[in-house]
Amino acid sequence: MLIAIISDTHGNSAAFAKFAAWAKQNNIQKIIHCGDIGWADFAKEMSLALPQIKLHLVIGNMDTDGDSIGNLAKNKELANLIFYDQTGQVEIGGKKIAFTHFPEKAKELAQTNHFNLVFYGHTHKPWEEKINDCRLINPGNLSGEIFRSSFAVYDTATDLLQLKITDTL
């Protein structure tokens, strides 16, 4: 199963549209968003752009309307939107996955040895390291702020992780 991991979209509709087109063409089945979405209306925009793909998301430090984003997840028209507040945990394709916005919290989660993968955002910088048997991964930022616009794609069947630079798609 192919999972796209995005973070730090900061409401950048153009960057998200480019990502969404790529996700549709490349059989992405789930999306994990590691926070700093932008605002509730943008969370709705993301959900409506990819209605067949489950969008798992947490809030980041710039998401000041987290309650509004959480309320969107209760909307039946946005059934693909799954909100976890600050930390999410899922099992996808037999992989135990946690995700958050904050690097410190991500490191704590990785150190528990309960997860195969932990994803995080905040720094805008793509990064991967291993803590015990857990892969700790930052997909960079989709908004293209500070560093180039990027996201990650993880294949649960092959355990292959790829970093995608948005402007090269």
N, C-alpha and C positions, 0 to 999 in steps of 0.2 A: 504494500500500500504506500502511495506517495503522499507525504505530508509537506506542506510549505510552512516555513517558520518565518514570520515577519515581526518587525518591531519598529517603534518610533516612526509611525506614519505621520504624525503631527498634522493630520487633516490634509495631506497633500493629495488632492484628487487626481491630478495628472499622473503622478507616480503610481498610485493605486490602480488606476485604469490600465496602465501598461502592464502591471503585475497581473491584474485580473484576466486580461486577454491571454497572457502567457499561461496562467493557471488553467484556463478553459482548454487551451490547445494541448496541454501536456498532462492531462488526466490527473490533476491534483484532486485528492479525495477528501482531505481535511486541511484546515489552516489553523495554526496556532499563532496568536498575536500576543507578543510579550509587552504590551503596554505602551503608553503615550500615543493613544489613538488619535486624540485631537479634541473631539467633543461628541456628544450623543448623536447629533445629526450625521456625523461622518461614520459612526458605527452602523447606523441605519443604512447609509449609502453603500458601505462595504457589504452588508448582508444582502441587500437587494441586487447588487451587481453579480453576486455568486450564489443564487438561491439554492442550488443543488449541492453546495459544499458546506459542510459543518465548519463554522467559524468559532473557535474556542478563544476567548480573550480574557485578559486581566488588565487592570488599570495600572498606570504609571504615575510618577510624580507630577506630570503636567495635566493629568486627567482630573480636573477639579470638579467635574460633574459626574463622578462615578456612580452616584445614585441614579441619575437619569439613564446612564448606560445600562445599569442593572435592570432598570424598569423596562427598557426596550426588549430585553431577553424574555420578558413575560408576554410580549405581543405575539399572538398566534401567526400573524403575517410574517414574522421574522423567526420562524421555527428553527432556522439554521444557526441562529446566534445563541451561543452558550457562554454565559458570564460567570466568572469565578471570583470576583473581587480582586484581591492582591496576589493570590497564589492558586494555580490550577494543578490538578492531578488527573491524569487519564491513562487508560491502557489502550493502545492502538496497535493492531497487528502483533500482539504478544509482547509489546515493549511497554514498560512502565515509564511514564513520562511526567515530569513536573515542569512548571513554567511560572515565571514571575518577571517583574520588571527589573528588580534590583540585584546587582551582582553579589552583594553580601548574602542576601537571602538565598540566592541560587547556589552559592558555595555551601551554605549550611545544608540545603536539601541534598546536594551531591554527596556530602559527607555522611549522610544517614545510611548509605548503602541500600536504600529502598528503591532506587530508580536506575534504569538503564541510561536515561538521558535527562538532562535538566537544561532548559532553555531560558535565556534572560535577555534583557535589552539594556537601555539606559546610556551606555557609553558610546553608542552609535558605531562602534568599531567591531568588525567581525573578529571572532576569537573562538578557539577550541582548545580545551585542555582535558586531561583525564584525572579524575580523583577516584582512587581505588578502581572499581570496575564501572564507574559512571562517566559518561561523556558530558562535559559542561560546555555549552555552546551559546555563543551570541551571534545571531544572523546579521548583525550590522543594523543599518537603518534604511527604511524604505523612502524616507523623505529626502535623502541626499544632503542632509545637513552635517557639516564638519567633514564627513567621509562620503565617498561615492554611495549612491543608492544601491542597496543590496538586500538579498534575502537568502534563505537556505532551503534546500529541498532534501528531505530524508526519506529513504526507501527502507521500510521495515523488513522487507523480504531479503534484501542484500546487505543491510547495515551500512549502505553507502550514503554519505553526506556530501552535498555539493553546495558551494557558495555561488550564487548567481549575481552578477553585476547588472543592474537593471538597464543601464544605457547600452549594453552590448547585446541585448535580446533581439 
